[in-house]
Structure formats: structure tokens, C-alpha cells
Amino acid sequence: MNPTAIYSKTGKGVQEASGKTSNLSRADRAVLSAIDGKSNVGALYNKFEKTPRPRFDQLIERLEREQPASPPLELPRPELRRRPAEAHLRDLRSLRREMKAEDPPGTR
């Protein structure tokens, strides 16, 4: 179980968490209700630390398998998501040069 994985509730999970269906025990429903699409599995486990870790992991796997919770999205590593400001400046300067080269004579 990846402790940094972030799950979110599916439509089925929203119904189960609100009590409209009763496929989960009360304790399991509490864990499902805590899934918010922002907190990772490690943070969720900390909220329910009285639950033995193997049981908690089994519940998360069950929720993923039965679809009340959607599997985590694979996010790119942080170093791949952000570019240094210098890279953006280079792109901007390059774009300006290209735009100037395309201007008709006498419009500069």
C-alpha cells in the first residue's frame, strides 16, 4: 500500500458514505467518509490509528476494488511539474524574437 496515494470517492462511494446504501460496516463507512481527494493514505491512517494497519490496508484495497473509492491518479514527480523561472523567461524571450521576425517592415 502506497502511503502517499490519494483516493477520492466515486458516485457509489458518495452514496455509501451518506448512508443511502449499507454495503459497509459503520467503521468502514467512517474511513470512506474521510476520503476527500486531498488527504493521502498515510494521513487517513493517522485519523484511524486504532484500526490495525493490515486491516486498514485491506479496507483501502477493498474500496478500490469495489469502486466506492477511485484509484489514485499518477501525478508526475514534483521536479517534473515545475520549471525554473529562468526557463519561462527563455521561452518568453524566444517568443518575442519570433514575433518581431514575423512583423512586416516598418511596424516596429
Buried (B, 14 or more C-beta within 10 A) or exposed (E): EEEEBBBBBBEBBBBBBEEEEEEBEEEBBBBBBBBEEEBBBEBBBEEBEEBEEEEBBEBBEEBBEBEBBBEBEEEEEEEEEEEEEEEEEEEEEEEEEEEEEEEEEEEE
